[in-house]
Amino acid sequence: MKAQASELKREEEQRKEEERIQVEEAKRAERKKLENNFEYLLNKSDMDWQKYK
């Protein structure tokens, strides 16, 4: 019984880890797509250029 519970717990942890990795990869792909979108970069950029002098 204890071994079965630990096996289920391990499987659940592995499933959560795989799900987390998929979400992370999706975020990375979305960020890469947005970084290639010039309009997004213009809207996101800081318009205060005085501090870069």
N, C-alpha and C positions, 0 to 999 in steps of 0.2 A: 504494500500500500504506500509506504513511504517512498519507495523507488519510483512508483508510478507518479506520485505527486511531484517529485523532483524532476522527472522526465517532462511532465506537462509544463512545469515552470520554465525549464530550459528551452522548450520549444516556443513558449510564449515570448521569452526574452529574445530569442533568435528572430522571431517574426517581427517584433517591434524594432529590432535593429535594422532588418532589411527594409522595413517601411520608412524608417528615418533616413536611410541612405537614398531611397528613391525620392523622397521629398527634397533632400539636399541636392541631388542631381537635377531635379526639375527647377529648383531655384537658380542653380548655376547656369542652366541652359537659358532661362528667362533673362538673367542678368547679361549674359553674353549677347543675346538677341537685342536687348535694349541698348547695350553699349555700341552696337552697330547702327542704331537709329539716331541720326543726327539731330532730329527735332527733339527727341527725349533728352539728349545731352545738353542742348541749348536751354531747354526749360529747367533742367536740373542744376545747371551751372550757376555759380555765385556771380552776380552782376557787379559786385563791389570790387573793382580792380585796383582800388587805391592801396589796399594792403599788400599787393604784390610788387610794389615799386621797390 
